[in-house]
């Protein structure tokens, strides 16, 4: 049984910042803090700094509350092993026992998973997927991550690494991917992917475009979204193509798990209809007939705080539910 | 609690024959019968004939046993609704309440699912997937079906239609599929798919081949397998290409659910290494690095009777396990 004064710490370890917050069972963020993630800092030292921040948060709580657990979302976080393994965007090498590092400070339940899985649990407990048993969250950020829920359970797979929809292949002769292969969905539908698409379009087209003035280093998904909102033809075409690739590959995902909804998170999802409209169109066009006209394509419904922090806390709340 | 004298009837409704058997909790087939499926017979009449056969089976049992349920595997069988919906290879139109039809005769638990899901449950309870929580069964038959198990549960999806890996798309400009789209895995990796591959190769190549003497109507996957065993270059190339397409698409499936094993069932799987070797090679080549060298690619481990009948019975045994 959880008490209304119980809380969980949710932690989102990102490449630039680590955000943490105290979250109650209703998904309400009580207090939140942020600290810089220093890419070359050893994991022990980052955890020591996070510990200081957690204790700071606890002092901020206005009434006495009981810490029930710590949930961590991190790139390449592995739920089964309690580890972070060769995380992209951090200099940590090999397998880091992140749960073990936190256990030096806390004796409550501690669990880790990757950021997309945490986002899916956030939607399941606090967001648009409340009451759903089958849905997929896709994170369109620096990479493309995914969290798949089937039969009301997150799909971890045998090793904890399920949900790599970002590394399904769109074009085996396509763009080089950081994973060493070619043509992964991530190379098209991530923030970096849409920038690559703009440069491909600029190489092919003659239309005037405000995107001509950006270098590869300067261009961002936000710049493209702003240009698209002003009607820039290259920017609009880049969103159309991104939605085409994403919709096409998501049709394959639907064929696997027949979800009720697909929820798009992350920076690119913030572009709203610019990305939702073409994705929806191409998803429907590529679906097996029995799946047509019933897949909900939705933006995040986790509000009132960082979806990543709330999702990380959901990892613990979900576990407590199962063991109740 | 099940008794050692309990049994379940497993029924596999196929386009040509319907096979049924009495199966105990250990997956032992006690007795089996087969009756022709007449494509144009009304479902009520087929069920009436199956009823007669079930009662015949019961009389054959040498000791008194208790019927605990009836599990049915059928094309487009829907577990949630207890229906068979527009089944390919049968003339039944629309939604048939198959469980309702059986309930006129029996008051025990009755459930239906598609043949690939039944095959997956058979492997889980009686075959190579005993003790596994995450695996995929692929049926390479008239079509390409799949049953996905995650967290120890069959993935049915929100509507009961999950597991359509045969209708993930290999080539959007590729072969016409019966589903109305183009380039589905099924158009390459089914029994009919490998025949289409042979005709494509015959149109392109000049090598001598014993397959030159077969018409489109005459050619079968078995003929191709026999030719391949005799070293026929076109037949060998057809298996290589089939494995290439299958391995490529299965790499996407692994990225979704990170299974411990993929088990190949059905006619094409009986070709053994002719299909397993190229599938394994191309699967490994296309896997995301974290999944390499650990996916078991296996033939069916369900023995001692039709895997489809044993799998259909597993549907009931699995339910009894969950409600025990």
Interface residues (C-beta under 8 A of the other chain):
Chain A: X132 X133 X134 X148 X150 X151 X153 X155 X156 X157 X158 X159 X160 X161 X162 X163 X164 X165 X167 X168 X169 X172 X179 X180 X181 X248 X251 X252 X253 X255 X256 X257 X258 X259 X260 X286 X288 X289 X290 X291 X294
Chain B: X132 X133 X134 X148 X150 X151 X153 X155 X156 X157 X158 X159 X160 X161 X162 X163 X164 X165 X167 X168 X169 X172 X179 X180 X181 X248 X251 X252 X253 X255 X256 X257 X258 X259 X260 X286 X288 X289 X290 X291 X294
